[in-house]
Amino acid sequence: MDLSGNQKIKDVDFMADSTPPEISCIEDAKENRLPYTLYDFSGLKKVEVFVNDKRVACIREFDDINRYASHIDLENLGIINI
């Protein structure tokens, strides 16, 4: 209870996440597809994928806000010999 007689009802936890998402799995490219998986345990808000300094994807909606898995289609980017 504070000096005015107000009672504490519940605690509020606040956390600031300054840790960037992790790329924890980049697999071997097969048939010109490069699979990858991203994790952020505080939640993904946006994922931007760059290849050779060019943004090739921007994702803002996730089925699982902590994990995103996809692939880069290298042949569509003109990368055919890896």
Summary of the structure (lengths in Angstrom):
residues: 82
radius of gyration: 20.5
end to end distance: 66.7
largest distance: 72.7
contacts: 143
relative contact order: 0.21
helix: 4%
strand: 38%
